[in-house]
Amino acid sequence: MAQKRKYGTFFKSIEAFFFMFLGGLLMMALVVAFNKPIKKKEDKVKKEARYVKMEKKAVKKAAKPKPKPKPKPKKAPPKAPMPNLSASLSGIAMDIPEFATDSIGGDATDLLDEISEDTVMTGNTVDVKPKVLSRSQMEYPVAAMKKRIKGYVIVNVLIDKQGSVETAQVLEAFPAGVFDAVALNGVRSWRFAPAKYKGQAVKVWAKQKVRFDFN
């Protein structure tokens, strides 16, 4: 009888220990079950927050305006080159066959002592030849410049006692009709030191060659 009681107490102790162990496992399982979803939820929230942050950065970067390219400076059109004038400032060509000394009467040594207002002389009859003081710039004709045409114009000019050009006419031009108008208009505005005969200023015919090239 005593032995049966001993065995009954032993089994009850084992049964109590088993239920305690089982209860402990159940508690651990519940703790793990409650904590795991919270962690996953926190991880999910962190991932979503990170994704939103990255997306905002991407949008901000895409919205940045690109710098506009600087406009290239326009090249100025080439200026028309000035014609090369054959005469230097010290003097101009004077020998004009069409206006020889005998055309105004007598030899140069026997020329009239008194010079009238209308007397016109040539380079062969004056004591002092006219000299160029100033000459305006001449624009190279646009059509000739585009085609790279070169040439010259020989102009006969009548210089008055004040050194102004009274009249001008083309004697020779090459090529004909290309530079004539430019040469005439330019020469008409030139200023000269007047020619002199016996100390007096006189009118005189003179010849000027104007060259047009790209030098």
Secondary structure per residue as TSV (DSSP state, phi and psi in degrees):
chain	resnum	aa	ss	phi	psi
A	1	M	-	360.0	-44.5
A	2	A	H	-64.0	-35.1
A	3	Q	H	-68.6	-37.5
A	4	K	H	-64.2	-40.1
A	5	R	H	-65.3	-37.3
A	6	K	H	-62.3	-44.6
A	7	Y	H	-67.1	-38.2
A	8	G	H	-63.2	-41.3
A	9	T	H	-64.6	-38.4
A	10	F	H	-63.3	-46.8
A	11	F	H	-65.4	-37.0
A	12	K	H	-64.1	-37.8
A	13	S	H	-64.3	-42.8
A	14	I	H	-64.3	-41.6
A	15	E	H	-64.4	-40.8
A	16	A	H	-65.2	-41.9
A	17	F	H	-62.5	-38.9
A	18	F	H	-64.0	-45.8
A	19	F	H	-66.7	-34.6
A	20	M	H	-64.6	-43.4
A	21	F	H	-64.0	-43.5
A	22	L	H	-64.3	-39.9
A	23	G	H	-63.8	-39.1
A	24	G	H	-62.3	-44.7
A	25	L	H	-60.9	-40.7
A	26	L	H	-64.0	-40.7
A	27	M	H	-63.9	-41.6
A	28	M	H	-63.5	-40.6
A	29	A	H	-63.3	-40.0
A	30	L	H	-66.2	-41.6
A	31	V	H	-61.3	-45.3
A	32	V	H	-63.3	-41.5
A	33	A	H	-64.3	-37.0
A	34	F	H	-76.1	-35.4
A	35	N	H	-77.9	-34.6
A	36	K	H	-62.8	-49.1
A	37	P	H	-61.0	-36.6
A	38	I	H	-63.3	-42.4
A	39	K	H	-64.3	-43.5
A	40	K	H	-63.1	-38.7
A	41	K	H	-66.0	-40.7
A	42	E	H	-63.6	-42.9
A	43	D	H	-60.7	-40.8
A	44	K	H	-64.5	-42.8
A	45	V	H	-63.2	-41.9
A	46	K	H	-62.6	-43.0
A	47	K	H	-62.9	-42.9
A	48	E	H	-64.2	-41.6
A	49	A	H	-63.1	-41.3
A	50	R	H	-63.4	-40.4
A	51	Y	H	-64.6	-44.0
A	52	V	H	-63.5	-40.6
A	53	K	H	-63.3	-44.7
A	54	M	H	-64.4	-38.3
A	55	E	H	-65.2	-39.6
A	56	K	H	-64.0	-41.6
A	57	K	H	-62.0	-41.5
A	58	A	H	-63.8	-41.8
A	59	V	H	-65.0	-42.3
A	60	K	H	-62.4	-40.8
A	61	K	H	-66.6	-39.7
A	62	A	H	-68.9	-29.6
A	63	A	H	-79.3	-11.0
A	64	K	S	-66.3	120.8
A	65	P	-	-69.6	142.4
A	66	K	-	-78.2	141.0
A	67	P	-	-65.0	133.7
A	68	K	-	-72.9	137.6
A	69	P	-	-64.7	138.2
A	70	K	-	-68.4	134.6
A	71	P	-	-65.1	135.8
A	72	K	-	-72.0	135.5
A	73	P	-	-64.1	133.5
A	74	K	-	-74.9	137.1
A	75	K	-	-75.7	133.0
A	76	A	-	-70.4	140.2
A	77	P	-	-62.1	141.4
A	78	P	-	-59.9	133.8
A	79	K	-	-73.1	146.9
A	80	A	-	-66.4	126.5
A	81	P	-	-66.5	146.5
A	82	M	-	-78.3	144.2
A	83	P	-	-66.4	147.8
A	84	N	-	-83.4	113.0
A	85	L	B	-87.8	127.7
A	86	S	S	-71.8	-29.9
A	87	A	S	-82.9	143.0
A	88	S	-	-89.7	172.1
A	89	L	T	-71.4	-11.2
A	90	S	T	-79.9	-19.1
A	91	G	-	171.1	177.0
A	92	I	-	-134.4	166.4
A	93	A	-	-67.9	138.7
A	94	M	-	-123.5	-17.6
A	95	D	-	-74.1	107.6
A	96	I	-	-124.8	105.2
A	97	P	G	-57.1	-33.9
A	98	E	G	-66.2	-17.0
A	99	F	G	-126.0	61.1
A	100	A	-	-69.6	163.2
A	101	T	G	-64.0	-33.2
A	102	D	G	-71.9	-10.4
A	103	S	G	-73.1	-17.0
A	104	I	G	-109.7	10.7
A	105	G	S	95.1	122.5
A	106	G	S	78.6	174.3
A	107	D	-	-79.7	161.7
A	108	A	S	-62.0	-33.6
A	109	T	T	-74.4	-24.6
A	110	D	T	-103.2	22.6
A	111	L	-	-63.7	154.9
A	112	L	-	-53.8	135.0
A	113	D	S	-68.6	-36.5
A	114	E	S	-100.4	120.6
A	115	I	-	-93.2	120.7
A	116	S	-	-81.4	170.7
A	117	E	T	-62.5	-32.8
A	118	D	T	-96.7	3.5
A	119	T	-	-69.5	128.1
A	120	V	E	-116.6	127.4
A	121	M	E	-113.1	176.4
A	122	T	-	-122.2	174.8
A	123	G	T	-64.2	-22.5
A	124	N	T	-82.6	-12.3
A	125	T	T	-111.9	-14.3
A	126	V	-	-87.1	157.6
A	127	D	S	-81.6	-38.6
A	128	V	B	-124.6	122.3
A	129	K	-	-77.7	153.4
A	130	P	-	-68.0	150.7
A	131	K	E	-126.3	142.2
A	132	V	E	-71.2	126.1
A	133	L	E	-99.5	-41.9
A	134	S	E	-153.9	150.1
A	135	R	-	-145.6	135.1
A	136	S	-	-74.4	157.0
A	137	Q	-	-73.4	146.9
A	138	M	-	-113.9	131.5
A	139	E	-	-80.0	130.6
A	140	Y	-	-67.5	129.3
A	141	P	-	-54.5	132.1
A	142	V	H	-60.4	-46.1
A	143	A	H	-61.8	-41.4
A	144	A	H	-68.5	-36.5
A	145	M	H	-66.2	-42.2
A	146	K	H	-63.0	-36.7
A	147	K	T	-90.6	1.4
A	148	R	T	58.3	44.3
A	149	I	-	-89.4	132.4
A	150	K	-	-110.8	159.9
A	151	G	E	179.0	-167.7
A	152	Y	E	-153.2	161.9
A	153	V	E	-137.9	128.8
A	154	I	E	-100.0	120.2
A	155	V	E	-114.6	135.7
A	156	N	E	-97.8	120.6
A	157	V	E	-119.3	142.0
A	158	L	E	-103.9	114.3
A	159	I	E	-101.1	126.3
A	160	D	-	-84.1	-174.3
A	161	K	T	-69.5	-20.6
A	162	Q	T	-89.6	-4.4
A	163	G	S	91.1	8.5
A	164	S	B	-92.5	154.8
A	165	V	E	-82.8	116.3
A	166	E	E	-80.6	-40.3
A	167	T	E	-153.8	159.8
A	168	A	E	-148.0	145.3
A	169	Q	E	-146.9	149.5
A	170	V	E	-82.0	125.8
A	171	L	E	-93.1	-38.8
A	172	E	E	-155.1	143.3
A	173	A	E	-147.5	139.1
A	174	F	E	-142.0	125.8
A	175	P	S	-70.1	151.9
A	176	A	T	-64.7	135.8
A	177	G	T	80.0	2.4
A	178	V	T	-92.6	-48.8
A	179	F	S	-110.1	0.3
A	180	D	H	-55.1	-54.9
A	181	A	H	-62.6	-41.6
A	182	V	H	-63.9	-43.6
A	183	A	H	-64.4	-45.1
A	184	L	H	-62.7	-47.9
A	185	N	H	-62.5	-37.9
A	186	G	H	-69.3	-45.5
A	187	V	H	-65.7	-33.9
A	188	R	H	-62.3	-23.0
A	189	S	T	-95.7	1.0
A	190	W	-	-70.2	156.6
A	191	R	E	-122.7	140.5
A	192	F	E	-127.7	156.1
A	193	A	E	-80.0	122.0
A	194	P	-	-63.1	154.3
A	195	A	E	-70.5	154.4
A	196	K	E	-131.7	146.0
A	197	Y	E	-135.2	120.6
A	198	K	T	53.7	40.2
A	199	G	T	82.6	-2.9
A	200	Q	E	-107.2	143.1
A	201	A	E	-71.8	136.6
A	202	V	E	-134.9	159.7
A	203	K	E	-75.2	147.6
A	204	V	E	-151.8	145.7
A	205	W	E	-89.0	138.2
A	206	A	E	-141.0	155.4
A	207	K	E	-114.5	136.1
A	208	Q	E	-132.2	130.6
A	209	K	E	-103.8	122.7
A	210	V	E	-110.0	120.1
A	211	R	E	-98.0	142.3
A	212	F	E	-120.0	111.2
A	213	D	-	-149.5	-173.2
A	214	F	-	-109.9	20.7
A	215	N	-	-83.5	360.0
